[in-house]
Amino acid sequence: MKPKKTNTLNAAPADTTASRGAKAPSVLTNGSFNSMANGMKPASSSGKTSTLTTAAASNGVSSDGIVPESVPRSEIARSGVAAGDVAAIFRSAHGRTVVVLGDLMLDEWIIGTTTRISPEAPVPVVRLAERRTAPGGAANVVMNLLRLGAQVRVCGVVGADDAGDDLARELQEAGADIAGLVRDAARPTTLKTRIMAQSQAQTQQILRVDRESDAELLPGVREELRQRLRAACRDAAVLCVSDYDKGLASCGTLTTAVEDAHRGQVRVTGGPKPVNLSCFVGADFLSFNQKEASEASGIKLDTREAVECAGLGLLQQLQAAALVITRGARGAALFEKDKPPWHLAPHEVEVFDGTGAGDTFLAAATMAVAGGADFVQASEVGNLAAAASVRHVGVVAVTPEEVCRVAAGP
């Protein structure tokens, strides 16, 4: 099926209910959050954001880091990080070791033809022609980091099953160190199966079947994972925690991982689910999409002022060094300790598929942090990478060259 082009201009991960996972072929109460954010004075704004600007916030930006609504497009820089600087950041980060801890998944596509309706029920009959698989969930972050030039060590739990074998093989073939994988016969490997039907006119998904468990890890499995994680973090630059709420967070594994990493002077980045915020306290750099930030804060993020209230409150609650809220066609907002908010405008790109851009944002920002970039630079690199990602259809990890091309502008 030929993808339908759109002219939507997007730079950061879409604000949708979709997970940060692969593309197709603790909780904060409102009362406690609002009292915490009370007294923080965000920059005033009408809430309007142009979707026709290319990303950045270096030229035409006020002293508080806000792109004024009155600034013409021509006066807003293409990017807060020039293409040459982006290339330098990737060169600095190349070969650095990043440990990825998270909920590992395998995405599967069952593709076949359909020409008739079943006599048993009003559903199409699909004749199997092809099966495809790709790493998903936290494993998609791994694939993105590998493509960007990192050395990646994977830590997580998979089942003692065929899906676990497939996932381990694909990660290893891509270049990841899988010594941190723990097999648990008591739970299945998370597997997302999509049934795709091909007809004369098009190919479309007609059903998705999820096989997963979000039960807590057994004590023995949890301890083995912790020991393997400690070994993986030795001499690593960054620990990246990718949370999909499939059991790792609920058993305390993520909390101890952040604490252990900091004791070993390893920086921590992550993408939390709102129900697991307490597991990420003290992290260095965290990313939320707009829906996640709204759920975590209890604030409807319909204006720039609301985004700033939510971001500042989450930053204080999580005691993080930096936090980003990605806003789809409205770009992204960065919050750092003791600094004013910094708003990144979206990039002007042709969007084919926004699903999975959150993984790309987190991976690219993590790569920048590993290379010594500051949080503004890391956020800009993540924003650029997400923009490069949405120009593709399917499971695609972008290259540094693609990111640099977006930074250079049209």
ROVEXPA-276246 format. One record per residue (C-alpha): y negated, z negated, x; residue in one letter; residue number from 1. Coordinates in steps of 0.02 Angstrom, whole numbers. Layout:
residues N
{v:Y	w:Z	u:X	lomi:A	rovo:NUM} .
...
//
This chain:
residues 410
{v:0	w:0	u:0	lomi:M	rovo:1} .
{v:-167	w:49	u:72	lomi:K	rovo:2} .
{v:-280	w:-103	u:75	lomi:P	rovo:3} .
{v:-433	w:-99	u:-32	lomi:K	rovo:4} .
{v:-592	w:-114	u:68	lomi:K	rovo:5} .
{v:-730	w:-226	u:10	lomi:T	rovo:6} .
{v:-909	w:-243	u:67	lomi:N	rovo:7} .
{v:-909	w:-432	u:58	lomi:T	rovo:8} .
{v:-984	w:-502	u:217	lomi:L	rovo:9} .
{v:-894	w:-652	u:284	lomi:N	rovo:10} .
{v:-887	w:-750	u:445	lomi:A	rovo:11} .
{v:-797	w:-910	u:412	lomi:A	rovo:12} .
{v:-635	w:-952	u:321	lomi:P	rovo:13} .
{v:-643	w:-920	u:136	lomi:A	rovo:14} .
{v:-675	w:-1066	u:20	lomi:D	rovo:15} .
{v:-518	w:-1044	u:-82	lomi:T	rovo:16} .
{v:-369	w:-1148	u:-133	lomi:T	rovo:17} .
{v:-260	w:-1050	u:-14	lomi:A	rovo:18} .
{v:-188	w:-1141	u:135	lomi:S	rovo:19} .
{v:-237	w:-1102	u:312	lomi:R	rovo:20} .
{v:-69	w:-1023	u:338	lomi:G	rovo:21} .
{v:-8	w:-847	u:365	lomi:A	rovo:22} .
{v:-74	w:-695	u:276	lomi:K	rovo:23} .
{v:40	w:-587	u:167	lomi:A	rovo:24} .
{v:128	w:-407	u:255	lomi:P	rovo:25} .
{v:-347	w:-2141	u:171	lomi:S	rovo:26} .
{v:-428	w:-2028	u:31	lomi:V	rovo:27} .
{v:-613	w:-2068	u:19	lomi:L	rovo:28} .
{v:-665	w:-2134	u:-151	lomi:T	rovo:29} .
{v:-827	w:-2070	u:-226	lomi:N	rovo:30} .
{v:-903	w:-2243	u:-226	lomi:G	rovo:31} .
{v:-863	w:-2286	u:-45	lomi:S	rovo:32} .
{v:-912	w:-2112	u:14	lomi:F	rovo:33} .
{v:-1078	w:-2106	u:-78	lomi:N	rovo:34} .
{v:-1128	w:-2279	u:-20	lomi:S	rovo:35} .
{v:-1086	w:-2227	u:157	lomi:M	rovo:36} .
{v:-1189	w:-2068	u:146	lomi:A	rovo:37} .
{v:-1332	w:-2155	u:58	lomi:N	rovo:38} .
{v:-1485	w:-2163	u:166	lomi:G	rovo:39} .
{v:-1439	w:-2010	u:269	lomi:M	rovo:40} .
{v:-1578	w:-1887	u:244	lomi:K	rovo:41} .
{v:-1515	w:-1708	u:253	lomi:P	rovo:42} .
{v:-1633	w:-1564	u:282	lomi:A	rovo:43} .
{v:-1705	w:-1499	u:120	lomi:S	rovo:44} .
{v:-1646	w:-1331	u:59	lomi:S	rovo:45} .
{v:-1644	w:-1227	u:-97	lomi:S	rovo:46} .
{v:-1457	w:-1201	u:-72	lomi:G	rovo:47} .
{v:-1475	w:-1013	u:-59	lomi:K	rovo:48} .
{v:-1392	w:-930	u:87	lomi:T	rovo:49} .
{v:-1397	w:-745	u:126	lomi:S	rovo:50} .
{v:-1228	w:-661	u:147	lomi:T	rovo:51} .
{v:-1312	w:-514	u:232	lomi:L	rovo:52} .
{v:-1350	w:-599	u:397	lomi:T	rovo:53} .
{v:-1247	w:-591	u:553	lomi:T	rovo:54} .
{v:-1191	w:-758	u:622	lomi:A	rovo:55} .
{v:-1293	w:-873	u:716	lomi:A	rovo:56} .
{v:-1424	w:-994	u:732	lomi:A	rovo:57} .
{v:-1513	w:-975	u:894	lomi:S	rovo:58} .
{v:-1663	w:-863	u:858	lomi:N	rovo:59} .
{v:-1765	w:-899	u:703	lomi:G	rovo:60} .
{v:-1693	w:-1073	u:686	lomi:V	rovo:61} .
{v:-1796	w:-1227	u:653	lomi:S	rovo:62} .
{v:-1788	w:-1379	u:764	lomi:S	rovo:63} .
{v:-1666	w:-1464	u:648	lomi:D	rovo:64} .
{v:-1538	w:-1325	u:668	lomi:G	rovo:65} .
{v:-1569	w:-1245	u:499	lomi:I	rovo:66} .
{v:-1593	w:-1059	u:472	lomi:V	rovo:67} .
{v:-1748	w:-1054	u:360	lomi:P	rovo:68} .
{v:-1726	w:-959	u:198	lomi:E	rovo:69} .
{v:-1887	w:-864	u:234	lomi:S	rovo:70} .
{v:-1831	w:-794	u:401	lomi:V	rovo:71} .
{v:-1801	w:-605	u:387	lomi:P	rovo:72} .
{v:-1632	w:-535	u:437	lomi:R	rovo:73} .
{v:-1706	w:-451	u:590	lomi:S	rovo:74} .
{v:-1767	w:-617	u:658	lomi:E	rovo:75} .
{v:-1596	w:-702	u:651	lomi:I	rovo:76} .
{v:-1491	w:-679	u:808	lomi:A	rovo:77} .
{v:-1324	w:-591	u:796	lomi:R	rovo:78} .
{v:-1240	w:-743	u:868	lomi:S	rovo:79} .
{v:-1284	w:-911	u:945	lomi:G	rovo:80} .
{v:-1166	w:-860	u:1086	lomi:V	rovo:81} .
{v:-1191	w:-689	u:1167	lomi:A	rovo:82} .
{v:-1041	w:-575	u:1190	lomi:A	rovo:83} .
{v:-1047	w:-604	u:1377	lomi:G	rovo:84} .
{v:-1047	w:-792	u:1351	lomi:D	rovo:85} .
{v:-900	w:-779	u:1232	lomi:V	rovo:86} .
{v:-803	w:-683	u:1364	lomi:A	rovo:87} .
{v:-847	w:-816	u:1493	lomi:A	rovo:88} .
{v:-786	w:-954	u:1377	lomi:I	rovo:89} .
{v:-619	w:-866	u:1354	lomi:F	rovo:90} .
{v:-604	w:-838	u:1541	lomi:R	rovo:91} .
{v:-635	w:-1022	u:1572	lomi:S	rovo:92} .
{v:-506	w:-1071	u:1441	lomi:A	rovo:93} .
{v:-374	w:-944	u:1492	lomi:H	rovo:94} .
{v:-212	w:-1027	u:1543	lomi:G	rovo:95} .
{v:-266	w:-1202	u:1488	lomi:R	rovo:96} .
{v:-129	w:-1302	u:1405	lomi:T	rovo:97} .
{v:-148	w:-1342	u:1220	lomi:V	rovo:98} .
{v:-21	w:-1449	u:1127	lomi:V	rovo:99} .
{v:-3	w:-1407	u:942	lomi:V	rovo:100} .
{v:66	w:-1543	u:830	lomi:L	rovo:101} .
{v:87	w:-1508	u:646	lomi:G	rovo:102} .
{v:186	w:-1452	u:496	lomi:D	rovo:103} .
{v:281	w:-1299	u:556	lomi:L	rovo:104} .
{v:331	w:-1165	u:432	lomi:M	rovo:105} .
{v:415	w:-996	u:423	lomi:L	rovo:106} .
{v:340	w:-862	u:313	lomi:D	rovo:107} .
{v:466	w:-738	u:243	lomi:E	rovo:108} .
{v:446	w:-574	u:150	lomi:W	rovo:109} .
{v:590	w:-497	u:51	lomi:I	rovo:110} .
{v:540	w:-317	u:22	lomi:I	rovo:111} .
{v:629	w:-195	u:-91	lomi:G	rovo:112} .
{v:611	w:-57	u:-219	lomi:T	rovo:113} .
{v:606	w:-79	u:-406	lomi:T	rovo:114} .
{v:635	w:54	u:-537	lomi:T	rovo:115} .
{v:702	w:-43	u:-684	lomi:R	rovo:116} .
{v:693	w:-205	u:-784	lomi:I	rovo:117} .
{v:838	w:-326	u:-783	lomi:S	rovo:118} .
{v:945	w:-330	u:-942	lomi:P	rovo:119} .
{v:960	w:-518	u:-918	lomi:E	rovo:120} .
{v:775	w:-559	u:-928	lomi:A	rovo:121} .
{v:609	w:-464	u:-935	lomi:P	rovo:122} .
{v:590	w:-459	u:-746	lomi:V	rovo:123} .
{v:600	w:-315	u:-620	lomi:P	rovo:124} .
{v:759	w:-289	u:-521	lomi:V	rovo:125} .
{v:719	w:-279	u:-334	lomi:V	rovo:126} .
{v:839	w:-185	u:-222	lomi:R	rovo:127} .
{v:829	w:-263	u:-49	lomi:L	rovo:128} .
{v:767	w:-146	u:86	lomi:A	rovo:129} .
{v:690	w:-258	u:219	lomi:E	rovo:130} .
{v:662	w:-438	u:272	lomi:R	rovo:131} .
{v:516	w:-493	u:380	lomi:R	rovo:132} .
{v:469	w:-664	u:448	lomi:T	rovo:133} .
{v:320	w:-739	u:540	lomi:A	rovo:134} .
{v:271	w:-913	u:599	lomi:P	rovo:135} .
{v:162	w:-1002	u:471	lomi:G	rovo:136} .
{v:71	w:-1166	u:446	lomi:G	rovo:137} .
{v:44	w:-1254	u:612	lomi:A	rovo:138} .
{v:150	w:-1118	u:693	lomi:A	rovo:139} .
{v:16	w:-992	u:645	lomi:N	rovo:140} .
{v:-109	w:-1093	u:746	lomi:V	rovo:141} .
{v:13	w:-1081	u:891	lomi:V	rovo:142} .
{v:19	w:-892	u:876	lomi:M	rovo:143} .
{v:-171	w:-880	u:873	lomi:N	rovo:144} .
{v:-189	w:-989	u:1028	lomi:L	rovo:145} .
{v:-60	w:-888	u:1123	lomi:L	rovo:146} .
{v:-150	w:-725	u:1082	lomi:R	rovo:147} .
{v:-314	w:-800	u:1142	lomi:L	rovo:148} .
{v:-237	w:-842	u:1310	lomi:G	rovo:149} .
{v:-184	w:-1024	u:1301	lomi:A	rovo:150} .
{v:-24	w:-1101	u:1365	lomi:Q	rovo:151} .
{v:46	w:-1183	u:1209	lomi:V	rovo:152} .
{v:169	w:-1325	u:1190	lomi:R	rovo:153} .
{v:235	w:-1347	u:1012	lomi:V	rovo:154} .
{v:279	w:-1516	u:937	lomi:C	rovo:155} .
{v:349	w:-1536	u:762	lomi:G	rovo:156} .
{v:503	w:-1552	u:654	lomi:V	rovo:157} .
{v:612	w:-1414	u:586	lomi:V	rovo:158} .
{v:778	w:-1417	u:498	lomi:G	rovo:159} .
{v:949	w:-1382	u:573	lomi:A	rovo:160} .
{v:957	w:-1218	u:477	lomi:D	rovo:161} .
{v:936	w:-1031	u:493	lomi:D	rovo:162} .
{v:749	w:-1039	u:457	lomi:A	rovo:163} .
{v:728	w:-1166	u:596	lomi:G	rovo:164} .
{v:825	w:-1051	u:714	lomi:D	rovo:165} .
{v:715	w:-903	u:666	lomi:D	rovo:166} .
{v:554	w:-1001	u:688	lomi:L	rovo:167} .
{v:605	w:-1073	u:857	lomi:A	rovo:168} .
{v:657	w:-902	u:919	lomi:R	rovo:169} .
{v:495	w:-817	u:865	lomi:E	rovo:170} .
{v:386	w:-952	u:944	lomi:L	rovo:171} .
{v:484	w:-945	u:1106	lomi:Q	rovo:172} .
{v:480	w:-754	u:1112	lomi:E	rovo:173} .
{v:291	w:-762	u:1088	lomi:A	rovo:174} .
{v:277	w:-872	u:1242	lomi:G	rovo:175} .
{v:266	w:-1048	u:1171	lomi:A	rovo:176} .
{v:351	w:-1198	u:1251	lomi:D	rovo:177} .
{v:465	w:-1267	u:1113	lomi:I	rovo:178} .
{v:533	w:-1418	u:1205	lomi:A	rovo:179} .
{v:438	w:-1527	u:1081	lomi:G	rovo:180} .
{v:532	w:-1461	u:929	lomi:L	rovo:181} .
{v:641	w:-1593	u:846	lomi:V	rovo:182} .
{v:785	w:-1540	u:733	lomi:R	rovo:183} .
{v:814	w:-1646	u:577	lomi:D	rovo:184} .
{v:974	w:-1608	u:480	lomi:A	rovo:185} .
{v:911	w:-1714	u:335	lomi:A	rovo:186} .
{v:769	w:-1596	u:289	lomi:R	rovo:187} .
{v:747	w:-1407	u:275	lomi:P	rovo:188} .
{v:631	w:-1303	u:380	lomi:T	rovo:189} .
{v:480	w:-1266	u:270	lomi:T	rovo:190} .
{v:508	w:-1087	u:212	lomi:L	rovo:191} .
{v:389	w:-985	u:104	lomi:K	rovo:192} .
{v:480	w:-834	u:33	lomi:T	rovo:193} .
{v:382	w:-695	u:-50	lomi:R	rovo:194} .
{v:474	w:-564	u:-153	lomi:I	rovo:195} .
{v:384	w:-397	u:-133	lomi:M	rovo:196} .
{v:422	w:-251	u:-249	lomi:A	rovo:197} .
{v:385	w:-72	u:-200	lomi:Q	rovo:198} .
{v:359	w:59	u:-333	lomi:S	rovo:199} .
{v:289	w:235	u:-327	lomi:Q	rovo:200} .
{v:112	w:172	u:-348	lomi:A	rovo:201} .
{v:103	w:11	u:-248	lomi:Q	rovo:202} .
{v:185	w:-139	u:-166	lomi:T	rovo:203} .
{v:152	w:-308	u:-243	lomi:Q	rovo:204} .
{v:212	w:-486	u:-235	lomi:Q	rovo:205} .
{v:305	w:-534	u:-391	lomi:I	rovo:206} .
{v:369	w:-707	u:-344	lomi:L	rovo:207} .
{v:356	w:-842	u:-211	lomi:R	rovo:208} .
{v:490	w:-971	u:-178	lomi:V	rovo:209} .
{v:449	w:-1124	u:-73	lomi:D	rovo:210} .
{v:585	w:-1226	u:12	lomi:R	rovo:211} .
{v:511	w:-1383	u:86	lomi:E	rovo:212} .
{v:512	w:-1572	u:95	lomi:S	rovo:213} .
{v:360	w:-1684	u:108	lomi:D	rovo:214} .
{v:464	w:-1842	u:126	lomi:A	rovo:215} .
{v:425	w:-1960	u:270	lomi:E	rovo:216} .
{v:517	w:-1929	u:432	lomi:L	rovo:217} .
{v:662	w:-2044	u:467	lomi:L	rovo:218} .
{v:624	w:-2179	u:598	lomi:P	rovo:219} .
{v:739	w:-2101	u:729	lomi:G	rovo:220} .
{v:662	w:-1928	u:706	lomi:V	rovo:221} .
{v:488	w:-2002	u:711	lomi:R	rovo:222} .
{v:520	w:-2092	u:875	lomi:E	rovo:223} .
{v:599	w:-1939	u:956	lomi:E	rovo:224} .
{v:449	w:-1834	u:906	lomi:L	rovo:225} .
{v:329	w:-1963	u:977	lomi:R	rovo:226} .
{v:420	w:-1965	u:1144	lomi:Q	rovo:227} .
{v:421	w:-1775	u:1155	lomi:R	rovo:228} .
{v:237	w:-1770	u:1108	lomi:L	rovo:229} .
{v:192	w:-1893	u:1245	lomi:R	rovo:230} .
{v:283	w:-1784	u:1371	lomi:A	rovo:231} .
{v:198	w:-1627	u:1306	lomi:A	rovo:232} .
{v:24	w:-1703	u:1319	lomi:C	rovo:233} .
{v:39	w:-1742	u:1504	lomi:R	rovo:234} .
{v:-90	w:-1635	u:1596	lomi:D	rovo:235} .
{v:-139	w:-1547	u:1433	lomi:A	rovo:236} .
{v:-321	w:-1505	u:1396	lomi:A	rovo:237} .
{v:-317	w:-1525	u:1207	lomi:V	rovo:238} .
{v:-205	w:-1587	u:1068	lomi:L	rovo:239} .
{v:-229	w:-1482	u:911	lomi:C	rovo:240} .
{v:-164	w:-1563	u:752	lomi:V	rovo:241} .
{v:-130	w:-1444	u:607	lomi:S	rovo:242} .
{v:-97	w:-1541	u:446	lomi:D	rovo:243} .
{v:-15	w:-1463	u:294	lomi:Y	rovo:244} .
{v:40	w:-1628	u:214	lomi:D	rovo:245} .
{v:226	w:-1597	u:234	lomi:K	rovo:246} .
{v:278	w:-1768	u:298	lomi:G	rovo:247} .
{v:204	w:-1791	u:471	lomi:L	rovo:248} .
{v:48	w:-1881	u:412	lomi:A	rovo:249} .
{v:129	w:-1996	u:285	lomi:S	rovo:250} .
{v:239	w:-2081	u:416	lomi:C	rovo:251} .
{v:99	w:-2122	u:537	lomi:G	rovo:252} .
{v:145	w:-1990	u:664	lomi:T	rovo:253} .
{v:-27	w:-1909	u:667	lomi:L	rovo:254} .
{v:-119	w:-2074	u:686	lomi:T	rovo:255} .
{v:-17	w:-2126	u:837	lomi:T	rovo:256} .
{v:-34	w:-1951	u:909	lomi:A	rovo:257} .
{v:-224	w:-1960	u:908	lomi:V	rovo:258} .
{v:-220	w:-2134	u:986	lomi:E	rovo:259} .
{v:-94	w:-2084	u:1120	lomi:D	rovo:260} .
{v:-191	w:-1926	u:1163	lomi:A	rovo:261} .
{v:-353	w:-2020	u:1190	lomi:H	rovo:262} .
{v:-266	w:-2147	u:1300	lomi:R	rovo:263} .
{v:-209	w:-2001	u:1406	lomi:G	rovo:264} .
{v:-387	w:-1928	u:1407	lomi:Q	rovo:265} .
{v:-332	w:-1777	u:1304	lomi:V	rovo:266} .
{v:-461	w:-1712	u:1181	lomi:R	rovo:267} .
{v:-408	w:-1695	u:999	lomi:V	rovo:268} .
{v:-451	w:-1559	u:874	lomi:T	rovo:269} .
{v:-380	w:-1542	u:700	lomi:G	rovo:270} .
{v:-378	w:-1474	u:525	lomi:G	rovo:271} .
{v:-349	w:-1620	u:405	lomi:P	rovo:272} .
{v:-294	w:-1618	u:225	lomi:K	rovo:273} .
{v:-407	w:-1729	u:117	lomi:P	rovo:274} .
{v:-264	w:-1849	u:74	lomi:V	rovo:275} .
{v:-233	w:-1883	u:259	lomi:N	rovo:276} .
{v:-408	w:-1918	u:324	lomi:L	rovo:277} .
{v:-365	w:-2088	u:396	lomi:S	rovo:278} .
{v:-243	w:-2005	u:517	lomi:C	rovo:279} .
{v:-386	w:-1914	u:605	lomi:F	rovo:280} .
{v:-504	w:-2059	u:640	lomi:V	rovo:281} .
{v:-580	w:-2041	u:813	lomi:G	rovo:282} .
{v:-540	w:-1856	u:837	lomi:A	rovo:283} .
{v:-657	w:-1751	u:942	lomi:D	rovo:284} .
{v:-675	w:-1596	u:832	lomi:F	rovo:285} .
{v:-618	w:-1570	u:652	lomi:L	rovo:286} .
{v:-631	w:-1422	u:533	lomi:S	rovo:287} .
{v:-630	w:-1421	u:343	lomi:F	rovo:288} .
{v:-652	w:-1278	u:223	lomi:N	rovo:289} .
{v:-776	w:-1307	u:82	lomi:Q	rovo:290} .
{v:-644	w:-1353	u:-47	lomi:K	rovo:291} .
{v:-564	w:-1480	u:70	lomi:E	rovo:292} .
{v:-733	w:-1556	u:114	lomi:A	rovo:293} .
{v:-778	w:-1569	u:-70	lomi:S	rovo:294} .
{v:-614	w:-1656	u:-112	lomi:E	rovo:295} .
{v:-629	w:-1773	u:37	lomi:A	rovo:296} .
{v:-807	w:-1823	u:-2	lomi:S	rovo:297} .
{v:-809	w:-1817	u:-191	lomi:G	rovo:298} .
{v:-966	w:-1711	u:-184	lomi:I	rovo:299} .
{v:-987	w:-1540	u:-262	lomi:K	rovo:300} .
{v:-1045	w:-1431	u:-118	lomi:L	rovo:301} .
{v:-1156	w:-1310	u:-213	lomi:D	rovo:302} .
{v:-1313	w:-1330	u:-106	lomi:T	rovo:303} .
{v:-1351	w:-1347	u:79	lomi:R	rovo:304} .
{v:-1413	w:-1524	u:46	lomi:E	rovo:305} .
{v:-1245	w:-1570	u:-32	lomi:A	rovo:306} .
{v:-1151	w:-1494	u:115	lomi:V	rovo:307} .
{v:-1255	w:-1599	u:235	lomi:E	rovo:308} .
{v:-1225	w:-1759	u:135	lomi:C	rovo:309} .
{v:-1038	w:-1726	u:137	lomi:A	rovo:310} .
{v:-1032	w:-1678	u:320	lomi:G	rovo:311} .
{v:-1133	w:-1826	u:380	lomi:L	rovo:312} .
{v:-1030	w:-1945	u:275	lomi:G	rovo:313} .
{v:-864	w:-1876	u:334	lomi:L	rovo:314} .
{v:-924	w:-1880	u:514	lomi:L	rovo:315} .
{v:-966	w:-2064	u:500	lomi:Q	rovo:316} .
{v:-809	w:-2109	u:405	lomi:Q	rovo:317} .
{v:-695	w:-2020	u:528	lomi:L	rovo:318} .
{v:-791	w:-2078	u:682	lomi:Q	rovo:319} .
{v:-772	w:-1902	u:749	lomi:A	rovo:320} .
{v:-877	w:-1826	u:887	lomi:A	rovo:321} .
{v:-900	w:-1665	u:787	lomi:A	rovo:322} .
{v:-850	w:-1593	u:619	lomi:L	rovo:323} .
{v:-868	w:-1419	u:543	lomi:V	rovo:324} .
{v:-868	w:-1367	u:361	lomi:I	rovo:325} .
{v:-830	w:-1182	u:343	lomi:T	rovo:326} .
{v:-914	w:-1102	u:191	lomi:R	rovo:327} .
{v:-844	w:-926	u:178	lomi:G	rovo:328} .
{v:-985	w:-802	u:146	lomi:A	rovo:329} .
{v:-1112	w:-940	u:179	lomi:R	rovo:330} .
{v:-1054	w:-966	u:358	lomi:G	rovo:331} .
{v:-1021	w:-1142	u:420	lomi:A	rovo:332} .
{v:-1106	w:-1308	u:454	lomi:A	rovo:333} .
{v:-1080	w:-1413	u:611	lomi:L	rovo:334} .
{v:-1109	w:-1601	u:616	lomi:F	rovo:335} .
{v:-1115	w:-1697	u:779	lomi:E	rovo:336} .
{v:-1140	w:-1881	u:813	lomi:K	rovo:337} .
{v:-1324	w:-1924	u:835	lomi:D	rovo:338} .
{v:-1379	w:-1743	u:809	lomi:K	rovo:339} .
{v:-1452	w:-1649	u:660	lomi:P	rovo:340} .
{v:-1341	w:-1527	u:564	lomi:P	rovo:341} .
{v:-1322	w:-1353	u:636	lomi:W	rovo:342} .
{v:-1295	w:-1209	u:514	lomi:H	rovo:343} .
{v:-1205	w:-1051	u:568	lomi:L	rovo:344} .
{v:-1240	w:-896	u:464	lomi:A	rovo:345} .
{v:-1099	w:-774	u:424	lomi:P	rovo:346} .
{v:-1060	w:-615	u:521	lomi:H	rovo:347} .
{v:-1080	w:-443	u:447	lomi:E	rovo:348} .
{v:-903	w:-374	u:445	lomi:V	rovo:349} .
{v:-794	w:-273	u:328	lomi:E	rovo:350} .
{v:-673	w:-393	u:245	lomi:V	rovo:351} .
{v:-494	w:-344	u:209	lomi:F	rovo:352} .
{v:-404	w:-512	u:197	lomi:D	rovo:353} .
{v:-479	w:-686	u:216	lomi:G	rovo:354} .
{v:-318	w:-784	u:202	lomi:T	rovo:355} .
{v:-272	w:-873	u:362	lomi:G	rovo:356} .
{v:-446	w:-866	u:437	lomi:A	rovo:357} .
{v:-450	w:-1057	u:442	lomi:G	rovo:358} .
{v:-307	w:-1060	u:566	lomi:D	rovo:359} .
{v:-399	w:-932	u:672	lomi:T	rovo:360} .
{v:-560	w:-1034	u:666	lomi:F	rovo:361} .
{v:-470	w:-1193	u:721	lomi:L	rovo:362} .
{v:-372	w:-1104	u:859	lomi:A	rovo:363} .
{v:-524	w:-1016	u:932	lomi:A	rovo:364} .
{v:-633	w:-1172	u:925	lomi:A	rovo:365} .
{v:-492	w:-1271	u:1008	lomi:T	rovo:366} .
{v:-480	w:-1139	u:1143	lomi:M	rovo:367} .
{v:-666	w:-1154	u:1176	lomi:A	rovo:368} .
{v:-654	w:-1344	u:1186	lomi:V	rovo:369} .
{v:-510	w:-1326	u:1309	lomi:A	rovo:370} .
{v:-621	w:-1217	u:1417	lomi:G	rovo:371} .
{v:-761	w:-1345	u:1422	lomi:G	rovo:372} .
{v:-876	w:-1271	u:1289	lomi:A	rovo:373} .
{v:-990	w:-1387	u:1191	lomi:D	rovo:374} .
{v:-964	w:-1408	u:1004	lomi:F	rovo:375} .
{v:-1099	w:-1283	u:955	lomi:V	rovo:376} .
{v:-1018	w:-1151	u:1065	lomi:Q	rovo:377} .
{v:-844	w:-1196	u:1002	lomi:A	rovo:378} .
{v:-902	w:-1179	u:821	lomi:S	rovo:379} .
{v:-984	w:-1012	u:857	lomi:E	rovo:380} .
{v:-826	w:-948	u:942	lomi:V	rovo:381} .
{v:-722	w:-1007	u:794	lomi:G	rovo:382} .
{v:-842	w:-921	u:675	lomi:N	rovo:383} .
{v:-832	w:-759	u:774	lomi:L	rovo:384} .
{v:-642	w:-765	u:780	lomi:A	rovo:385} .
{v:-630	w:-795	u:594	lomi:A	rovo:386} .
{v:-741	w:-644	u:565	lomi:A	rovo:387} .
{v:-628	w:-539	u:676	lomi:A	rovo:388} .
{v:-476	w:-603	u:580	lomi:S	rovo:389} .
{v:-535	w:-553	u:406	lomi:V	rovo:390} .
{v:-550	w:-373	u:463	lomi:R	rovo:391} .
{v:-360	w:-363	u:467	lomi:H	rovo:392} .
{v:-226	w:-360	u:333	lomi:V	rovo:393} .
{v:-68	w:-461	u:362	lomi:G	rovo:394} .
{v:-20	w:-590	u:491	lomi:V	rovo:395} .
{v:-136	w:-551	u:636	lomi:V	rovo:396} .
{v:-189	w:-661	u:782	lomi:A	rovo:397} .
{v:-349	w:-592	u:857	lomi:V	rovo:398} .
{v:-381	w:-559	u:1041	lomi:T	rovo:399} .
{v:-529	w:-615	u:1147	lomi:P	rovo:400} .
{v:-584	w:-433	u:1154	lomi:E	rovo:401} .
{v:-594	w:-424	u:964	lomi:E	rovo:402} .
{v:-696	w:-585	u:958	lomi:V	rovo:403} .
{v:-815	w:-517	u:1089	lomi:C	rovo:404} .
{v:-838	w:-357	u:988	lomi:R	rovo:405} .
{v:-892	w:-457	u:836	lomi:V	rovo:406} .
{v:-1012	w:-556	u:946	lomi:A	rovo:407} .
{v:-1089	w:-393	u:1009	lomi:A	rovo:408} .
{v:-1129	w:-345	u:830	lomi:G	rovo:409} .
{v:-1115	w:-182	u:734	lomi:P	rovo:410} .
//
